[in-house]
Amino acid sequence: RMYDLLGCMPTIPGAIGAFRRQAVLEAGGMSEDTLAEDTDITIALHRAGWRVVYAEHARAWTEAPASLGQLWRQRYRWSYGTMQALWKHRRSVTDRGPSGRFGRVGMPLVVLFQIVTPVFAPLIDVFTLYAMIFVDFKASLLAWLAILAVQLLCAAYAFRLDREKYRYLLMMPLQQLAYRQLMYLVLIHSCVTAATGGRLRWQKLKRTGEVGTPHVGAS
């Protein structure tokens, strides 16, 4: 919603995206230059002067990774592919017109929220743990709970906007203690791969079909 408001949507998700054929052709078509082709083509559309918007009521079903290993490989590819797409379109920062607007507004936001902040975020956990052990356990715990409360309020507002069920907010503490740390490691792994010039092949998600789609009836 924020990216839509600012007019710099960085990614049209591959699982739920609609494109005008003319727009894709004018942007150079789908490219194999990166492992995040959806981010690559979205940035290319911005640079070509097309408008990318958020469709609030669009809905799709897609299969998620069924194991920790598959989740790691998927997120690793996404993180690495996003870095590739940003590097590919780095010249947009100095361009004029729509390309320059995305380069000077959208590009810094993506770098800040998807790379820089997550890479340094583990330091917060380390300092918090250190403070709990060596400084003041009670004060540090209260500070951590206060941060969690703020995140819960923000998540609750997001759920309200998207009409999601509030009971899923009960997973927030688990996300803070498990999922978030996993994503830190994935992003750091991606940064090391990019910095050392490593190459990453396409990571194919194994389809299990364990979860069925809801029954949709017609009247």
C-alpha positions, 0 to 999 in steps of 0.5 A: 500500500505504501509503495502504491501511494508513492507510485513506486511498486517494486514487484508485481508478484509472479503468483498474482499479477496482471500485465498489459501485453503492450506494456511488457513488450515496451519494457523489453519483455520478460528477461532471464538476466535475474532470478527475480524476473517479477521484480525485474519486469516491474522495475522495467515497466516503471522505467518505461513510463508505465503505472504499476498499482496495487489491486486490493481485492485481487486474490490467488492461491499458490503453494508454499514451501513444505519444508525448511530446506525448500523455504530456505532455497526459495527465499535465498533465490528471491533475495539474491534475485532482488539484488540482481534486479536492483543492480541491473537497474542501478542507472535509474538513480541518475535517469530523468523522467519516470525511470529517474523517479523510481530510481530516486524514490523506489530504489532507496526504499527497496534497498533500505527495507529489504536489504540494509535494515534486515542485514543489521536487524540481528544486532538488535537481538544480540544487544537485547540478549546481552542486556538481559544477561549482563545489564538489566533483565527486567528492563530489557525484557520490558523493552522487547515486549514494548517493541513486540506490542508496537509490531502487533498493533501495526500488524493488527491495522494491516489485518484490518485493512485486508480483512484478515482474521485477527487470530493469526496475530498469535503467531507474531511471537513465534515469528520474532523468535524463529522465522525472522532469524531464518530470514536474517541468515538467508539474506546474509547468505545472499549478500555474501554470494553477491559480494563474492561474485557467486552464481545461483541457479534457479531453485525449483519449488517441489510441489506436494499438493498437500493443501487443497484450494477452498471450494468456490461455488457459482450461483 
